[in-house]
Amino acid sequence: MTLPDSRIDVAVVGAGIIGVCTALELAERGMRVTIFDPAPVCSKTSYGNAGVISPWTCVPQSMPGLWKQVPRWLIDPEGPVSIRLGHLPKLLPWVLRFLAAGRSERLDPVADGLFRLSKGSVAAYKKRLAGTGQEQLVRDSMYVHVYRDPKAASLDHLGWQLRQARQVPIELIDKQALQEIEPHIADDFAAAILIKQQGRASDPAGIGIALAEKALAKGAEHIQTKVREIHPDQGYGCQLVTDQGVFNAGKIVLAAGVWSCQLLKRFGIKLPLEAERGYHLVLRNPGITINHSVMDADQKYVASLMQAGVRVAGTAEFAGLEAAPNYARARRFADQAKRLFPQLNCADPDEWMGSRPSFPDSLPCLGEIPGVKNIIAAFGHSHYGLGMAPGTSEIIADYITKRIDRETLSPYRITRFQ
C-alpha cells in the first residue's frame, strides 16, 4: 500500500553525514526533503572517525609504489592494513583496480577531484552550525604528522608535493617546535609536518545530529525505516518501498554509504564499492590535553581530543560487510597511543568499528545513474566523508536545481567503472 504523505521533492536515503548535509542544503533551498534510514542520525559509519576536517584533502589512498609497503603492513599485527583470508578472492579485483588507480598519470585528476569536494569545509561547517547552539563542535586546528626519523619528514615526498602544488599551508618543524605545540608528545618524535588552517570535530556524530535538527526545523522530515527498494521516475515520480510502506518522491538521493549498492543491484548495476572497515578507541579519562589532530606517520593512526575523551582511530580492514568485528584491532590503539603520548591514561577504553564506503580511486560517485531516471548517487566517500559532506551537499543540490550540468560532475561519474 502507499501511505498518504505530502509531496516529497527529494528523498535522501541515508542519515549519515553526507545525507544529513544534503538534506539541510536542499531544505535551505526551499525543497521538501525526507530522510530515510532505519538507524538514528550519524550512528553508523559517520559516528566513528578521527574528527579531522580538512579543506585541503588531495592525496589519493593509492599512490605510486604503495604496493611495496603492503606486504610489510599485512604481516604486522599492528599494521595499518588487514585482510581476512576468506575475503581475499572477492577483494582481489578491487585491489587490482586500487593499484591501477595509483598510476602517476591518474594522480592529478584524482587529487583535483578530492580537493574540489573538501575545499572550504571548515568554514562551511561553521556556517551550518551557526544558530544551533552547537558551534563549539568544530574547532580550528592543525593536522600534525609526527615522525621518529627526521629524514622521513620530507616535503619532497609525493604526497606533500601534491599538497604544495595546490597551495596547501604546510610547514616542516623540528622536535623543539613540536613539543611546544604538543607538550605531551613522546620524546622519540624528532620532527613533524603541520597542515594548517584545519578543523577538528569534538563530536563528529554530534555535528550530524545538530545539522539534522536544523534541517527538520526548516521543514525536512526523518522517517526511521529501512528502504527495501527504490524505483526510478517513470513519468509519475520515483518510489521508495520501505518497512513503513511506499513513498513517492520527485527525486531520490542515494547516500547510504556501503549499503548503497544493495539498492542498485536490481538494476544490474555492479560497482567496486568495498566496505573498508575502520576502528577507533575512545579513552574516556585521558589525563592529558591534545591540542590538535595528531597522526603517527609511520603507523597511520590519528589521536584527537574530543568531548568523550581522546579518540584514537585508523586502520583499514578488508573482511566484507557482514563479518563480525575484530575488536582486537581497536584495543591495540591503547598501546600505540601510549607510545605517542606516554602520559595518556588508557584505563577506560570504549571500542568501535564501522565500514567506510571505498571505491578504488578514492573518489565518490556523484550525480546521475544511467538508466534510472531521477535517482542520484552521493556515496563512496571512503576516509573523507566528514570533510567532504558540505562540498558534496552543495554540488548535489546544484545538480538537482540545474545550476550545474552532468559534465561538471564527470570526475565522479558512476560510469567510470564500466
C-alpha positions in Angstrom: 0.0 0.0 0.0 1.0 3.6 -0.4 1.0 5.7 2.7 -0.7 9.1 2.5 2.1 11.6 2.5 2.7 15.2 1.4 4.7 15.5 -1.7 8.4 14.8 -1.3 10.6 16.8 -3.6 13.7 14.9 -2.7 14.0 11.7 -0.7 17.5 11.2 0.8 18.3 7.6 1.6 20.9 7.6 4.4 21.2 9.6 7.6 24.9 9.7 7.7 26.8 13.0 7.4 26.5 13.0 3.6 22.8 12.5 3.7 22.2 15.0 6.5 24.2 17.8 4.9 22.5 17.2 1.6 19.0 17.3 3.2 19.9 20.5 5.0 21.2 22.1 1.8 18.1 21.2 -0.1 15.8 22.3 2.7 17.5 25.7 2.8 16.9 26.0 -0.9 13.1 25.6 -0.3 12.7 21.9 -1.2 10.5 19.4 0.7 13.0 16.8 1.8 12.6 13.5 3.7 15.5 11.4 5.0 15.0 7.7 5.2 17.2 5.5 7.4 16.4 2.7 9.9 19.2 3.9 12.2 19.4 7.2 14.2 21.3 10.1 12.6 25.0 9.6 12.2 25.0 6.4 14.3 26.8 4.2 11.8 29.9 5.0 9.8 29.7 8.7 10.4 29.8 8.1 14.2 33.4 6.9 14.2 36.3 8.8 12.7 39.3 10.8 13.8 37.4 14.0 13.6 39.7 15.6 11.1 38.0 18.2 9.0 40.4 19.1 6.2 39.7 21.7 3.5 42.9 20.5 1.8 42.3 16.8 1.0 44.0 16.0 -2.2 46.2 12.9 -1.7 44.6 9.7 -3.0 44.7 6.5 -1.0 46.5 4.7 -3.8 49.9 6.1 -4.7 52.8 5.0 -6.9 54.9 2.5 -5.1 52.4 1.8 -2.3 52.3 -1.9 -3.2 55.9 -2.2 -1.9 54.7 -1.4 1.6 51.6 -3.5 1.7 53.3 -6.9 2.5 55.0 -5.5 5.5 51.8 -3.9 6.7 49.9 -7.2 6.3 52.3 -9.3 8.4 52.5 -6.7 11.2 49.7 -7.2 13.8 49.7 -3.5 14.5 50.0 -2.5 10.8 47.5 -0.2 9.2 46.1 -2.8 6.8 44.5 -6.2 7.4 42.8 -8.6 5.0 40.8 -11.6 6.2 41.9 -14.6 4.1 38.3 -15.7 3.4 37.5 -12.4 1.8 40.6 -12.2 -0.3 39.2 -13.8 -3.5 36.3 -11.4 -3.6 38.6 -8.5 -2.8 41.3 -9.2 -5.4 39.6 -7.4 -8.3 39.2 -4.3 -6.1 42.8 -4.4 -5.1 43.9 -4.6 -8.8 41.8 -1.6 -9.6 43.1 0.2 -6.5 46.7 -0.3 -7.6 45.9 0.8 -11.1 44.4 4.0 -9.7 47.8 4.9 -8.2 49.5 5.3 -11.6 51.3 8.6 -11.9 49.1 9.9 -14.7 46.0 9.4 -12.6 47.2 11.4 -9.6 46.4 14.9 -10.6 42.9 14.2 -11.8 42.0 12.3 -8.6 43.8 14.9 -6.4 41.8 17.7 -8.1 38.5 15.8 -7.6 39.2 15.3 -3.9 40.3 18.9 -3.5 37.2 20.3 -5.1 34.9 18.5 -2.6 36.9 19.3 0.5 37.8 22.9 -0.1 36.2 25.3 2.3 34.8 22.5 4.6 35.8 24.1 7.9 34.1 27.4 7.1 31.1 25.5 5.7 30.6 23.6 8.9 30.8 26.8 11.0 28.2 28.4 8.8 25.9 25.4 9.0 26.3 25.1 12.8 25.6 28.8 13.3 22.4 29.2 15.4 22.3 25.6 16.5 23.9 26.1 19.9 26.5 23.5 18.9 29.0 25.9 17.3 31.8 24.6 19.6 31.7 21.1 17.9 34.1 22.4 15.2 37.3 23.9 16.3 40.2 25.5 14.5 43.2 23.1 14.5 46.2 21.8 12.7 46.9 18.3 11.4 50.2 17.3 12.9 52.0 14.4 11.2 54.8 13.3 13.5 57.9 11.4 12.6 60.5 9.5 14.6 63.1 9.8 11.8 63.6 13.4 10.9 64.8 12.3 7.4 61.3 10.8 6.7 59.7 14.2 7.4 60.5 15.4 3.9 58.4 17.8 1.9 59.9 16.2 -1.2 57.7 13.1 -0.8 55.0 12.9 -3.4 52.0 13.4 -1.1 53.4 16.6 0.2 54.2 17.7 -3.4 50.6 17.2 -4.3 49.6 19.5 -1.5 52.2 22.1 -2.2 51.1 22.2 -5.9 47.6 23.2 -4.6 48.9 25.8 -2.1 48.1 23.8 1.0 49.5 25.7 4.0 52.1 23.2 5.4 55.3 23.6 7.5 58.1 21.3 8.5 59.1 21.7 12.1 61.8 20.3 14.4 61.5 18.4 17.7 61.6 21.6 19.9 58.8 23.3 17.9 56.7 20.0 18.0 57.0 19.8 21.8 55.8 23.4 22.1 52.7 22.6 20.0 52.1 19.3 21.7 53.8 19.3 25.1 52.8 15.7 25.9 54.2 14.1 22.7 56.7 11.3 23.2 60.3 12.3 23.3 61.3 10.0 20.4 59.4 12.0 17.8 62.0 14.2 16.2 60.1 16.2 13.6 56.6 16.9 12.3 54.8 18.3 9.2 51.9 20.6 10.0 48.9 21.1 7.8 47.5 24.4 8.9 44.0 26.0 8.8 42.3 22.7 9.5 39.3 21.9 11.7 38.6 19.1 14.1 35.4 17.8 15.4 34.9 17.4 19.2 31.9 15.1 18.5 31.5 14.0 14.8 28.1 12.4 15.4 27.0 15.5 17.3 27.7 17.6 14.3 25.4 15.4 12.2 22.7 15.5 14.9 22.8 19.3 15.1 22.6 19.7 11.4 19.7 17.2 11.1 17.8 19.1 13.8 18.4 22.3 11.8 17.1 20.6 8.6 14.0 19.4 10.5 13.4 23.0 11.7 13.4 24.1 8.1 10.7 21.6 7.2 12.6 18.4 6.4 11.4 15.1 7.8 13.3 12.0 9.0 11.5 8.7 8.7 13.3 6.0 10.6 12.6 3.0 8.4 14.6 0.6 6.1 14.3 1.2 2.4 13.9 -2.1 0.6 13.7 -1.0 -3.0 13.9 2.2 -5.0 12.2 2.7 -8.3 13.2 5.3 -10.9 10.9 8.0 -12.3 8.7 6.5 -15.0 6.7 9.7 -15.5 5.0 9.9 -12.1 8.0 10.3 -9.9 10.2 7.9 -8.0 9.1 5.4 -5.4 10.7 4.0 -2.2 9.5 0.7 -0.8 10.1 0.8 2.9 9.1 -1.1 6.0 6.5 1.6 6.6 5.0 1.4 3.2 5.6 3.0 -0.2 6.6 6.7 -0.6 6.6 8.8 -3.7 9.3 11.5 -4.4 10.3 13.6 -7.3 14.0 12.6 -6.9 16.0 10.2 -4.8 19.5 10.9 -3.5 21.2 7.7 -2.7 23.6 8.5 0.2 23.5 5.2 2.1 27.3 4.6 2.1 28.3 0.9 1.9 24.7 -0.1 1.7 24.0 2.0 -1.5 25.0 -0.8 -3.9 22.4 -3.2 -2.4 19.7 -0.9 -3.7 21.2 -0.7 -7.2 21.6 -4.5 -7.7 18.1 -4.9 -9.1 19.1 -2.5 -12.0 22.0 -4.7 -12.9 24.5 -2.0 -11.7 27.6 -3.5 -10.2 30.2 -1.2 -8.7 33.6 -1.8 -7.0 32.5 -0.4 -3.6 34.3 -2.0 -0.8 33.4 -2.0 2.9 36.7 -0.8 4.2 36.3 -1.3 8.0 37.9 1.2 10.4 38.2 1.0 14.2 38.5 3.5 16.9 39.2 3.5 20.7 38.0 6.3 23.0 40.0 6.8 26.2 37.4 8.5 28.4 39.7 9.8 31.1 42.9 10.7 29.2 44.5 12.8 31.8 46.3 15.0 29.2 45.4 17.6 26.6 46.0 17.1 22.9 45.8 20.4 21.1 45.5 19.2 17.5 44.8 16.1 15.4 48.0 14.1 15.6 48.9 11.3 13.2 51.7 8.8 13.7 53.1 9.0 10.2 54.6 5.5 10.5 51.7 3.6 11.9 48.9 5.7 10.2 46.7 6.2 13.2 45.3 9.5 14.5 44.7 10.7 18.1 42.5 13.7 18.8 40.8 15.1 21.9 37.0 15.1 21.8 34.2 15.7 24.3 34.1 12.0 25.2 37.9 11.7 25.6 40.8 11.0 23.4 39.8 9.1 20.3 42.4 7.0 18.5 41.3 6.0 15.0 42.7 4.4 11.9 43.4 1.1 10.2 41.8 -0.4 7.1 40.4 -3.9 7.5 39.0 -5.8 4.5 36.6 -8.5 5.6 33.4 -7.8 3.8 30.3 -6.0 5.1 28.8 -8.8 7.2 31.9 -10.2 9.0 32.0 -9.9 12.8 34.2 -7.1 14.1 37.7 -7.9 15.3 37.9 -5.6 18.2 41.5 -6.6 19.0 42.4 -4.1 16.3 40.7 -1.4 18.3 42.3 -2.4 21.6 45.7 -2.2 20.0 45.3 1.5 19.8 45.8 1.8 23.5 49.4 0.7 23.3 50.0 2.7 20.2 48.5 5.8 21.7 50.7 5.3 24.8 53.8 5.3 22.5 52.5 8.6 21.0 51.6 10.2 24.4 53.3 8.4 27.3 51.3 10.1 30.0 47.9 9.2 28.4 45.6 7.3 30.7 44.3 4.3 28.8 42.3 2.7 31.7 38.7 3.4 30.5 38.5 2.4 26.8 35.5 2.3 24.5 35.9 0.4 21.2 34.0 0.8 17.9 34.0 -0.4 14.3 32.4 1.0 11.2 32.6 0.4 7.4 33.8 3.1 5.1 32.4 3.1 1.5 35.5 3.0 -0.6 36.0 3.0 -4.4 39.4 2.0 -5.8 40.2 5.5 -7.0 39.4 7.3 -3.7 36.6 9.4 -5.3 32.9 9.1 -4.6 30.1 8.5 -7.1 28.0 11.7 -7.6 25.3 12.6 -10.0 23.1 10.7 -12.4 22.9 6.9 -12.5 22.4 5.9 -16.2 19.2 4.1 -16.8 17.5 5.0 -13.6 15.9 8.4 -14.0 16.0 10.9 -11.1 18.0 8.6 -8.8 21.2 10.5 -7.9 24.3 9.0 -6.5 26.0 10.6 -3.4 28.1 7.8 -1.9 31.6 6.3 -1.8 33.5 8.9 0.2 36.0 6.5 1.7 38.0 8.1 4.5 36.8 11.6 3.6 33.0 11.7 4.4 33.2 14.2 7.2 35.4 16.6 5.4 33.6 16.3 2.1 30.0 16.3 3.3 29.4 20.1 2.9 31.0 20.2 -0.6 29.1 17.1 -1.7 25.8 18.6 -0.4 26.4 21.8 -2.4 27.3 20.0 -5.6 24.3 17.6 -5.4 21.9 20.5 -4.6 23.4 22.5 -7.5 22.8 19.5 -9.8 19.2 18.9 -8.6 18.4 22.6 -9.1 20.1 22.6 -12.5 22.8 25.2 -11.6 25.4 22.8 -12.9 25.1 20.1 -15.6 26.3 16.5 -15.6 29.6 17.3 -17.3 30.6 19.3 -14.2 30.3 16.0 -12.2 32.3 14.0 -14.7 35.2 13.2 -12.3 32.7 11.4 -10.1 30.5 9.7 -12.8 29.3 6.3 -11.9 30.2 5.0 -15.4 33.9 5.3 -14.9 33.9 1.7 -13.6 32.1 0.3 -16.5 
